[in-house]
Amino acid sequence: MRSHIMKTLAEFVKNKRKEAHLTQEQFAERAGVALTVIRKIEQGKENVKLEKVNQVLKMFGHLLVPVSSKELSLKKEKPKT
């Protein structure tokens, strides 16, 4: 599941960057992160710090927040009628 999330994040960041007509270098500079951070995110690598991911996502008005497995299981349960 984690790799699916990273793939989705990678596609989102890459598409948004391209929509803004920015190279990876330009985007990294504007986001205030190293070029390697942008490359790792766009490649779907899992070894990127949440802080750096959020620094990139803030460029698009988004944040990624940690969610516990308990919270996820609560969302999956259907309400009783």
C-alpha positions as CSV (number, residue, x, y, z in Angstrom):
1,M,0.0,0.0,0.0
2,R,2.8,2.4,0.8
3,S,4.2,2.1,-2.7
4,H,0.8,2.9,-4.1
5,I,0.7,6.1,-2.1
6,M,4.2,7.1,-3.2
7,K,3.3,6.4,-6.8
8,T,0.2,8.6,-6.6
9,L,2.3,11.3,-4.9
10,A,5.0,11.1,-7.5
11,E,2.4,11.5,-10.4
12,F,0.7,14.4,-8.6
13,V,4.0,16.3,-8.0
14,K,5.3,15.6,-11.5
15,N,2.1,16.7,-13.2
16,K,1.7,19.8,-11.1
17,R,5.3,20.8,-11.8
18,K,4.9,20.3,-15.5
19,E,1.6,22.3,-15.5
20,A,3.6,25.1,-14.0
21,H,6.2,24.8,-16.8
22,L,9.1,24.3,-14.3
23,T,12.1,22.0,-14.6
24,Q,13.0,19.9,-11.6
25,E,15.8,22.3,-10.8
26,Q,13.5,25.4,-11.0
27,F,10.9,23.7,-8.9
28,A,13.4,22.6,-6.2
29,E,14.7,26.1,-5.9
30,R,11.2,27.6,-5.6
31,A,10.2,25.0,-3.1
32,G,13.4,25.5,-1.1
33,V,14.5,21.9,-1.3
34,A,17.4,20.1,-2.9
35,L,17.0,18.8,-6.4
36,T,17.5,15.2,-5.1
37,V,14.3,15.6,-3.0
38,I,12.2,16.4,-6.1
39,R,13.8,13.5,-8.0
40,K,13.1,11.1,-5.2
41,I,9.5,12.2,-4.9
42,E,8.9,12.0,-8.6
43,Q,10.5,8.6,-8.7
44,G,8.2,7.3,-5.9
45,K,11.1,6.7,-3.5
46,E,10.0,5.9,0.0
47,N,13.0,7.4,1.8
48,V,11.9,11.1,1.7
49,K,11.2,12.9,5.0
50,L,7.6,13.9,5.5
51,E,8.8,17.5,6.3
52,K,10.4,17.7,2.8
53,V,7.4,16.2,1.1
54,N,5.2,18.8,2.8
55,Q,7.6,21.6,1.8
56,V,7.0,20.5,-1.8
57,L,3.2,20.0,-1.5
58,K,2.8,23.5,0.1
59,M,3.6,24.9,-3.4
60,F,0.3,23.5,-4.5
61,G,-1.7,24.3,-1.3
62,H,-1.6,20.7,0.1
63,L,-0.1,18.8,3.0
64,L,0.4,15.2,3.8
65,V,-0.3,14.2,7.4
66,P,0.4,11.0,9.2
67,V,-2.6,8.8,9.9
68,S,-2.6,5.9,12.3
69,S,-3.8,2.5,11.2
70,K,-6.6,2.8,13.8
71,E,-7.9,5.9,12.1
72,L,-7.8,4.2,8.7
73,S,-9.7,1.2,10.0
74,L,-12.4,3.5,11.4
75,K,-12.9,5.1,8.0
76,K,-13.3,1.7,6.4
77,E,-16.1,0.6,8.7
78,K,-19.6,1.3,7.4
79,P,-22.0,3.2,9.5
80,K,-24.8,1.2,11.1
81,T,-28.3,2.1,9.8
